[in-house]
């Protein structure tokens, strides 16, 4: 669902099938051994969305730098 880098390591936001969004977790690539195809697909979509946002930003100035619309917004859960 999303990606972030912490201390030089990529972490991916995982939405677990059959669970509610509050149970999504950030996982290191090493912990996602059997999901290589899903991660590659995510990377392609993520990069494409970043390029689209950068294009919109250049053309219209809509988004702040690094901000991604919709499902790529990072959410913080407390509690």
N, C-alpha and C positions, 0 to 999 in steps of 0.2 A: 504494500500500500504506500510505503514511503521509505526513504533512506536518509541516514544521517551518518556523520563520521565523528566518532568519539575516540580521542587519544590515538588518532591515526588508523583506527579500525572501522570498517564499514559495518553498520547495523541496519537491519531491515525491519520495518514495522509489519508484523505478521497478523493477519486476521484469521483466526482459527475457525475452520469449518464447523458449523453447528453451535458456535458460541457467540455471545453478545459482544458488541464493540468494546465495552469496558474491560474485556479480558484480552484485548489485543496486546501483544508484547513486542519489545525490541529484541531482536536476536542477531548474534554474530553470524557471519557467513559459515563459519566452521560448524555451527549448530544446525545448519540447514542442508545437510549432506545430500538428501534425496530430492532436492528441489532445484537442481541446476537449471532445468528448462524454464521453470517459472521465474527464476531470478533473471535469466537472460531476456525473457520476454518483458519483465518489469523494466530492466535497464533500457531496452529499446523504446518502450512507451514513455518512460521518464525523460530520456534524452530528447525525444520528439516533443514532449510537452514543454520542456525547458526552452527549446529552440522556438516554439510557437510563442511562448510568453515573451522571450527576448525580442522577437519580431514585432509583437504588439507594442511592447514598451518603446521600441525605437520609432514605430509609426505613430502611436497615439499617446504614449506616456501614461497608460492606464495603471500599471502595477508598480509598486516599489521594487527596487532591485532585489532579486532573489525570492520574491513572493510568488507562489504558485496558486492558482485558483482551484476551487472545488476540492476534489478528493485528495489532492496533494498537500493540503494544509495539515501541518503537524498539530496534533492534539496532545495536551497534557492532562493526565488523569490524576486526581488526588483522592485520598480516602482510604 
